[in-house]
C-alpha cells in the first residue's frame, strides 16, 4: 500500500512543524550565538518560517519520489539523507544568502556551511523518526 498524497503532506507538515519550533527556539539561537549573531525570538521565528517553507516543498518532492509502498528502515534513511543533502545545497547557494541578509545577518560561506551542518544533524534524526512513524501507521492500516 502506498502513502497517499495527503499522507505525504501530513508527514512533511509534522516533520517541518516540529522542525520549526526546534529551529526557532533551540538550534538557531545556539548556532547564531556561536557565530556572534543575536536575532530576537521573533526574528528567529521569521527566519525559521522561511527555511521551513523551502523544506516542506523539498521534503514533499522527495517523499513522492520514494513513495513505493512500505519502505525498509534503510530506504527511509536513504530518502532522508538525499532530502537533507539537497537541503544543504539549496541552503548554501540560495536560502541562507537570500534570507539572512533580510535580518541584517551577513555570513560568509564557511559560516553558512557550519550552520547548515549543525541544522543537518538535527534534521536527519528528526526526519528519520517521523518517516518511521508514518511508515508504521501505513503498515498498521495495510494490515487492518
MARVEX-511263 format. One line per field, with one value per residue (C-alpha): residue number from 1; residue in one letter; x, y, z. Coordinates in Angstrom, 3 decimals. Example, Ala and Ser with C-alpha at 12.3 -4.5 7.8 and 13.67 -1.06 7.14 Angstrom:
resi <- (1 | 2)
resn <- (A | S)
X <- (12.300 | 13.670)
Y <- (-4.500 | -1.060)
Z <- (7.800 | 7.140)
END
This chain:
resi <- (1 | 2 | 3 | 4 | 5 | 6 | 7 | 8 | 9 | 10 | 11 | 12 | 13 | 14 | 15 | 16 | 17 | 18 | 19 | 20 | 21 | 22 | 23 | 24 | 25 | 26 | 27 | 28 | 29 | 30 | 31 | 32 | 33 | 34 | 35 | 36 | 37 | 38 | 39 | 40 | 41 | 42 | 43 | 44 | 45 | 46 | 47 | 48 | 49 | 50 | 51 | 52 | 53 | 54 | 55 | 56 | 57 | 58 | 59 | 60 | 61 | 62 | 63 | 64 | 65 | 66 | 67 | 68 | 69 | 70 | 71 | 72 | 73 | 74 | 75 | 76 | 77 | 78 | 79 | 80 | 81 | 82 | 83 | 84 | 85 | 86 | 87 | 88 | 89 | 90 | 91 | 92 | 93 | 94 | 95 | 96 | 97 | 98 | 99 | 100 | 101 | 102 | 103 | 104 | 105 | 106 | 107 | 108 | 109 | 110 | 111 | 112 | 113 | 114 | 115 | 116 | 117 | 118 | 119 | 120 | 121 | 122 | 123 | 124 | 125 | 126 | 127 | 128 | 129 | 130 | 131 | 132 | 133 | 134 | 135 | 136 | 137 | 138 | 139 | 140 | 141 | 142 | 143 | 144)
resn <- (X | X | X | X | X | X | X | X | X | X | X | X | X | X | X | X | X | X | X | X | X | X | X | X | X | X | X | X | X | X | X | X | X | X | X | X | X | X | X | X | X | X | X | X | X | X | X | X | X | X | X | X | X | X | X | X | X | X | X | X | X | X | X | X | X | X | X | X | X | X | X | X | X | X | X | X | X | X | X | X | X | X | X | X | X | X | X | X | X | X | X | X | X | X | X | X | X | X | X | X | X | X | X | X | X | X | X | X | X | X | X | X | X | X | X | X | X | X | X | X | X | X | X | X | X | X | X | X | X | X | X | X | X | X | X | X | X | X | X | X | X | X | X | X)
X <- (0.000 | 1.345 | 1.204 | -1.408 | -0.541 | -2.400 | -0.349 | 2.878 | 1.742 | 0.784 | 4.120 | 6.005 | 3.900 | 4.535 | 8.248 | 8.566 | 6.263 | 8.459 | 11.488 | 10.095 | 9.704 | 13.033 | 14.817 | 13.273 | 13.703 | 16.715 | 19.008 | 19.023 | 19.671 | 22.560 | 24.014 | 23.594 | 25.063 | 28.059 | 28.611 | 28.071 | 24.585 | 21.746 | 18.402 | 15.297 | 12.934 | 10.519 | 13.293 | 14.357 | 10.775 | 10.525 | 13.809 | 12.648 | 9.334 | 11.261 | 13.525 | 10.563 | 8.644 | 11.535 | 11.911 | 8.257 | 8.360 | 11.679 | 10.619 | 7.288 | 9.030 | 11.444 | 8.604 | 6.616 | 9.699 | 10.280 | 6.594 | 6.571 | 4.583 | 6.160 | 9.803 | 12.537 | 14.366 | 17.337 | 15.081 | 13.782 | 17.355 | 18.369 | 15.361 | 16.096 | 19.795 | 19.075 | 16.497 | 18.915 | 21.837 | 19.643 | 18.647 | 22.282 | 22.994 | 19.900 | 20.678 | 24.255 | 23.602 | 20.073 | 18.241 | 20.823 | 22.238 | 18.704 | 17.006 | 19.645 | 20.563 | 16.894 | 17.528 | 20.863 | 22.755 | 25.682 | 27.592 | 30.387 | 30.361 | 32.193 | 29.629 | 26.801 | 28.383 | 28.759 | 25.104 | 23.964 | 25.889 | 24.532 | 20.966 | 21.566 | 22.431 | 19.166 | 17.176 | 18.324 | 17.400 | 14.061 | 13.114 | 14.036 | 11.849 | 8.840 | 9.337 | 9.395 | 6.321 | 4.297 | 5.573 | 4.433 | 0.987 | 0.744 | 1.731 | -0.952 | -3.557 | -2.500 | -2.814 | -6.252)
Y <- (0.000 | 3.394 | 6.505 | 8.921 | 12.428 | 13.692 | 11.318 | 12.624 | 16.169 | 15.401 | 13.699 | 16.722 | 19.141 | 17.095 | 16.937 | 20.593 | 21.792 | 20.135 | 21.459 | 24.982 | 25.005 | 23.302 | 25.618 | 28.893 | 28.272 | 25.962 | 25.305 | 28.777 | 30.641 | 28.260 | 28.435 | 32.200 | 32.885 | 30.691 | 32.881 | 36.116 | 36.945 | 37.681 | 37.983 | 38.315 | 35.386 | 36.965 | 37.230 | 33.635 | 32.536 | 34.511 | 33.023 | 29.548 | 30.055 | 30.965 | 27.917 | 25.634 | 26.809 | 25.665 | 22.453 | 21.434 | 21.721 | 19.877 | 17.117 | 16.588 | 16.099 | 13.516 | 11.705 | 11.406 | 10.123 | 7.441 | 6.524 | 2.881 | 1.433 | 0.349 | 1.266 | -0.607 | 1.192 | 1.571 | 3.042 | 5.603 | 6.537 | 6.882 | 9.097 | 11.324 | 11.615 | 12.584 | 15.113 | 16.584 | 16.751 | 18.625 | 20.879 | 21.658 | 22.548 | 24.753 | 26.353 | 27.232 | 28.608 | 30.009 | 30.130 | 31.483 | 34.072 | 35.353 | 35.127 | 36.026 | 39.453 | 40.437 | 40.278 | 42.105 | 38.839 | 38.718 | 35.458 | 34.034 | 30.598 | 28.936 | 30.262 | 29.140 | 25.686 | 25.465 | 26.396 | 24.010 | 21.100 | 21.837 | 22.019 | 18.871 | 16.747 | 17.765 | 17.397 | 13.878 | 12.491 | 14.294 | 13.328 | 9.685 | 9.446 | 10.972 | 8.738 | 5.603 | 6.789 | 7.363 | 4.130 | 2.246 | 3.879 | 2.909 | -0.666 | -0.897 | 0.496 | -2.037 | -4.944 | -3.860)
Z <- (0.000 | -0.987 | 1.094 | -0.232 | -1.349 | 1.725 | 3.904 | 2.365 | 3.030 | 6.649 | 7.224 | 5.929 | 7.937 | 11.111 | 10.398 | 9.488 | 12.281 | 14.862 | 12.968 | 13.027 | 16.790 | 17.413 | 14.988 | 16.157 | 19.870 | 20.186 | 17.212 | 15.608 | 18.861 | 19.585 | 16.052 | 15.718 | 19.172 | 18.283 | 15.208 | 17.150 | 15.863 | 18.250 | 16.450 | 18.597 | 19.122 | 16.654 | 14.054 | 14.758 | 14.203 | 10.951 | 9.702 | 10.685 | 8.812 | 5.655 | 5.970 | 6.681 | 3.604 | 1.414 | 3.414 | 3.135 | -0.633 | -0.910 | 1.505 | -0.244 | -3.601 | -2.147 | -0.317 | -3.558 | -5.417 | -2.776 | -2.394 | -3.472 | -0.607 | 2.640 | 2.992 | 4.726 | 7.506 | 5.160 | 2.453 | 4.947 | 5.818 | 2.146 | 1.427 | 4.409 | 3.593 | -0.035 | 1.083 | 3.599 | 1.145 | -1.310 | 1.607 | 2.385 | -1.224 | -1.504 | 1.836 | 0.908 | -2.571 | -2.288 | 1.027 | 3.506 | 1.068 | 0.357 | 3.767 | 6.358 | 4.906 | 5.261 | 9.033 | 8.808 | 9.286 | 6.894 | 6.777 | 4.718 | 3.076 | 5.994 | 8.487 | 6.199 | 5.982 | 9.767 | 10.262 | 7.552 | 9.077 | 12.566 | 11.261 | 9.188 | 12.207 | 13.843 | 10.630 | 9.715 | 13.103 | 13.246 | 9.681 | 10.178 | 13.295 | 11.502 | 8.422 | 10.569 | 12.483 | 9.303 | 7.751 | 10.872 | 10.674 | 6.994 | 7.828 | 10.534 | 8.135 | 5.476 | 7.921 | 9.194)
END
